[in-house]
Amino acid sequence: MVVEAEGLGKTYDGVKWALRDVDLDVNRGRLVTLLGPNGAGKTTLVRILTTELKPSRGRLTILGEDALRNPERVRHRIASIPQEAKPIYFVTPYELVFSYLVFRGFSIGDARFEARRALEELGLWEVRNRVMNNLSGGYKRRALVAMVLASGAELIFLDEPTTGLDVFSRRSVWDALARLKSESTVVLTTHYIEEAEFLSDEVVVMDNGSVVTRGTVDELLSKVEGEYVVEAYGLDKPVFEGYSYVKLNNRYLVYVNSSEESSLVAREYAKMGGKALVRRKTLEDVVIRLVGGWSNDEASGDLDSD
């Protein structure tokens, strides 16, 4: 077991808990995603797991080390990118990655090789010699990701690594992380549900400082009834007697077991003047059912725009 956390809690004032009784275990070679809206406790948990923040209670073992008693030993064996991290403005992407690897003990030759591989993989090789101050926010964020992915650390933590990236940059990070799963253990946080669905060996859904549920994507999909979802809108009152449904803003999500049932519900709703869309259930539908859902608009603006 790479991560073993038991009963982790964090309070800053002794009254309100930012993190409450969190248990987490991560097996070697897995990519585990902490999924939840802003304020769910994801960043607080990662700061504790990376020994940046001491919990108010609980026990934590990282890579076999007691992380609360021996945080320095843990820090030498992990790599992480905090959500608020920014590269030094006067260095280039190549200098950033290369110097980081040398600092971690890589030989000059190995540092050059791994720096090039990471920068190419994340689409940064063409801008490798441009100073950070002259690059867009998206390039800067990808350079930080390249730095950590090149490290070869046993355990890597990425806190919201793709927030604000455009869709193409986000995909390049996803591809790099998919490759990394065969070499390291990765814990990442995100509020992009499709990111968790695409990358994860296991998803831990968090809300209000607690773990709501966890499992593989297939296991989470099985936690909510129905194979299909009817997304209905245009009427003020629900007309879904006998079916499970939730209201989200100005629409209803109705969970049904078959395509025939979903078509029937959609037709009946349309007869009453509403509109409906039928689709297969996704991880987003599960999250909405369990915690009420959230909007990806919580992310900051597009970092890849100049």
VENDA-V484941 format. One record per residue. N is the residue number from 0. RES is the residue in one letter. SS is DSSP state (~ for helix, > for strand, _ for the rest). PSI is psi in radians with two decimals (* if undefined). BURIAL is b if it has 9 or more other ideal C-beta (glycine too) atoms within 8 Angstrom, else e. Layout:
((N:RES:SS:PSI:BURIAL) (N:RES:SS:PSI:BURIAL))
This chain:
((0:M:_:2.24:e) (1:V:_:-0.70:b) (2:V:>:2.25:b) (3:E:>:1.86:b) (4:A:>:2.38:b) (5:E:>:2.12:e) (6:G:>:0.56:b) (7:L:>:2.33:b) (8:G:>:2.62:b) (9:K:>:2.19:b) (10:T:>:2.49:b) (11:Y:_:-0.32:e) (12:D:_:0.06:e) (13:G:_:-0.01:e) (14:V:_:-1.02:e) (15:K:_:2.30:e) (16:W:>:2.08:b) (17:A:>:-0.45:b) (18:L:>:2.36:b) (19:R:>:1.98:b) (20:D:>:0.95:e) (21:V:>:2.18:b) (22:D:>:2.38:b) (23:L:>:2.30:b) (24:D:>:2.42:e) (25:V:>:2.17:b) (26:N:_:2.68:e) (27:R:_:2.46:e) (28:G:_:0.23:e) (29:R:_:2.68:b) (30:L:>:1.97:b) (31:V:>:2.24:b) (32:T:>:2.25:b) (33:L:>:1.95:b) (34:L:>:2.29:b) (35:G:_:2.89:b) (36:P:_:2.94:b) (37:N:_:2.35:e) (38:G:_:0.06:e) (39:A:_:-0.31:b) (40:G:_:0.08:b) (41:K:~:-0.88:b) (42:T:~:-0.69:b) (43:T:~:-0.76:b) (44:L:~:-0.78:b) (45:V:~:-0.68:b) (46:R:~:-0.60:b) (47:I:~:-0.77:b) (48:L:~:-0.52:b) (49:T:_:0.15:b) (50:T:_:0.26:b) (51:E:_:-0.50:e) (52:L:_:2.37:e) (53:K:_:2.31:e) (54:P:_:2.76:b) (55:S:_:-0.43:e) (56:R:>:2.87:e) (57:G:>:3.04:b) (58:R:>:2.60:b) (59:L:>:2.17:b) (60:T:>:2.21:b) (61:I:>:2.13:b) (62:L:_:0.68:b) (63:G:_:-0.05:e) (64:E:>:2.47:b) (65:D:>:1.81:e) (66:A:_:-0.36:b) (67:L:_:-0.53:e) (68:R:_:-0.56:e) (69:N:_:1.06:e) (70:P:~:-0.57:b) (71:E:~:-0.69:e) (72:R:~:-0.67:e) (73:V:~:-0.77:b) (74:R:~:-0.53:b) (75:H:_:-0.28:e) (76:R:_:-0.07:b) (77:I:>:2.94:b) (78:A:>:2.57:b) (79:S:>:2.71:b) (80:I:>:1.92:b) (81:P:_:2.75:b) (82:Q:_:-0.61:b) (83:E:_:0.11:e) (84:A:_:2.47:e) (85:K:_:2.42:e) (86:P:_:2.76:b) (87:I:_:2.30:e) (88:Y:_:-0.39:e) (89:F:_:0.07:e) (90:V:_:2.87:b) (91:T:>:2.87:b) (92:P:~:-0.71:b) (93:Y:~:-0.80:b) (94:E:~:-0.67:e) (95:L:~:-0.91:b) (96:V:~:-0.80:b) (97:F:~:-0.85:b) (98:S:~:-0.62:b) (99:Y:~:-0.74:b) (100:L:~:-0.71:b) (101:V:~:-0.72:b) (102:F:~:-0.59:e) (103:R:_:-0.03:b) (104:G:_:0.11:e) (105:F:_:2.59:b) (106:S:_:2.84:e) (107:I:~:-0.79:e) (108:G:~:-0.80:e) (109:D:~:-0.66:b) (110:A:~:-0.71:b) (111:R:~:-0.78:b) (112:F:~:-0.86:e) (113:E:~:-0.60:b) (114:A:~:-0.78:b) (115:R:~:-0.77:b) (116:R:~:-0.80:b) (117:A:~:-0.73:b) (118:L:~:-0.68:b) (119:E:~:-0.74:b) (120:E:~:-0.56:b) (121:L:_:0.26:b) (122:G:_:0.57:b) (123:L:_:-0.02:b) (124:W:~:-0.63:e) (125:E:~:-0.37:e) (126:V:~:0.34:b) (127:R:_:-0.45:b) (128:N:_:0.21:e) (129:R:_:2.38:b) (130:V:>:2.61:b) (131:M:~:-0.60:b) (132:N:~:-0.37:e) (133:N:~:0.16:e) (134:L:_:2.70:b) (135:S:_:2.89:b) (136:G:~:-0.60:b) (137:G:~:-0.73:b) (138:Y:~:-0.74:b) (139:K:~:-0.75:b) (140:R:~:-0.72:b) (141:R:~:-0.57:b) (142:A:~:-0.69:b) (143:L:~:-0.72:b) (144:V:~:-0.75:b) (145:A:~:-0.71:b) (146:M:~:-0.83:b) (147:V:~:-0.70:b) (148:L:~:-0.54:b) (149:A:_:-0.24:b) (150:S:_:-0.46:b) (151:G:_:0.34:e) (152:A:_:2.64:b) (153:E:_:-0.58:e) (154:L:>:2.21:b) (155:I:>:2.32:b) (156:F:>:2.27:b) (157:L:>:1.99:b) (158:D:>:1.88:b) (159:E:_:0.99:b) (160:P:_:-0.40:b) (161:T:_:0.18:b) (162:T:_:2.20:b) (163:G:_:-0.14:b) (164:L:_:2.61:b) (165:D:_:2.98:b) (166:V:~:-0.60:e) (167:F:~:-0.75:e) (168:S:~:-0.68:b) (169:R:~:-0.72:b) (170:R:~:-0.63:e) (171:S:~:-0.64:b) (172:V:~:-0.73:b) (173:W:~:-0.79:b) (174:D:~:-0.72:b) (175:A:~:-0.71:b) (176:L:~:-0.64:b) (177:A:~:-0.69:e) (178:R:~:-0.66:b) (179:L:~:-0.46:b) (180:K:_:-0.47:b) (181:S:_:-0.15:e) (182:E:_:-0.50:e) (183:S:_:3.04:b) (184:T:>:2.35:b) (185:V:>:2.33:b) (186:V:>:2.11:b) (187:L:>:2.71:b) (188:T:>:2.60:b) (189:T:>:2.74:b) (190:H:_:0.11:b) (191:Y:_:1.88:b) (192:I:~:-0.67:b) (193:E:~:-0.51:e) (194:E:~:-0.80:b) (195:A:~:-0.71:b) (196:E:~:-0.65:b) (197:F:~:-0.69:e) (198:L:~:-0.52:b) (199:S:_:2.44:b) (200:D:_:-0.55:e) (201:E:>:2.51:b) (202:V:>:2.30:b) (203:V:>:1.94:b) (204:V:>:2.18:b) (205:M:>:2.61:b) (206:D:>:2.38:b) (207:N:_:0.69:e) (208:G:_:0.11:b) (209:S:>:2.78:b) (210:V:>:2.12:b) (211:V:>:-0.81:b) (212:T:>:2.92:e) (213:R:>:2.81:e) (214:G:>:3.10:b) (215:T:_:2.92:b) (216:V:~:-0.75:b) (217:D:~:-0.70:e) (218:E:~:-0.70:e) (219:L:~:-0.68:b) (220:L:~:-0.58:b) (221:S:~:-0.22:e) (222:K:_:-0.29:b) (223:V:_:2.34:b) (224:E:_:2.70:e) (225:G:_:2.60:b) (226:E:_:-0.34:e) (227:Y:>:2.76:b) (228:V:>:2.29:b) (229:V:>:2.04:b) (230:E:>:1.88:b) (231:A:>:2.48:b) (232:Y:>:2.88:b) (233:G:_:-0.17:e) (234:L:_:2.59:b) (235:D:_:-0.47:e) (236:K:_:2.45:e) (237:P:_:2.54:e) (238:V:_:0.94:e) (239:F:_:0.81:b) (240:E:_:2.26:e) (241:G:_:-0.08:e) (242:Y:_:2.62:b) (243:S:>:2.38:e) (244:Y:>:2.81:b) (245:V:>:2.66:b) (246:K:>:2.29:e) (247:L:>:1.90:b) (248:N:_:-2.04:e) (249:N:_:0.38:e) (250:R:>:2.85:b) (251:Y:>:2.46:b) (252:L:>:2.05:b) (253:V:>:2.20:b) (254:Y:>:2.06:b) (255:V:>:2.84:b) (256:N:_:-0.38:e) (257:S:_:2.86:e) (258:S:~:-0.57:e) (259:E:~:-0.80:e) (260:E:~:-0.73:b) (261:S:~:-0.69:b) (262:S:~:-0.68:b) (263:L:~:-0.82:e) (264:V:~:-0.76:b) (265:A:~:-0.73:b) (266:R:~:-0.76:e) (267:E:~:-0.67:b) (268:Y:~:-0.69:b) (269:A:~:-0.62:b) (270:K:~:-0.51:e) (271:M:_:0.08:e) (272:G:_:0.05:e) (273:G:_:3.13:b) (274:K:>:2.59:e) (275:A:>:2.55:b) (276:L:>:2.31:e) (277:V:>:2.33:b) (278:R:>:2.92:e) (279:R:>:2.65:e) (280:K:_:2.45:b) (281:T:_:3.04:b) (282:L:~:-0.59:b) (283:E:~:-0.70:b) (284:D:~:-0.64:b) (285:V:~:-0.81:b) (286:V:~:-0.75:b) (287:I:~:-0.73:b) (288:R:~:-0.64:b) (289:L:~:-0.67:b) (290:V:~:0.04:b) (291:G:_:-0.19:e) (292:G:_:3.08:e) (293:W:_:3.02:b) (294:S:_:2.43:e) (295:N:~:-0.13:e) (296:D:~:-0.12:e) (297:E:~:-0.39:e) (298:A:_:2.69:b) (299:S:_:3.09:e) (300:G:_:3.00:e) (301:D:_:1.97:e) (302:L:_:-0.34:b) (303:D:_:-0.11:b) (304:S:_:2.54:b) (305:D:_:*:e))
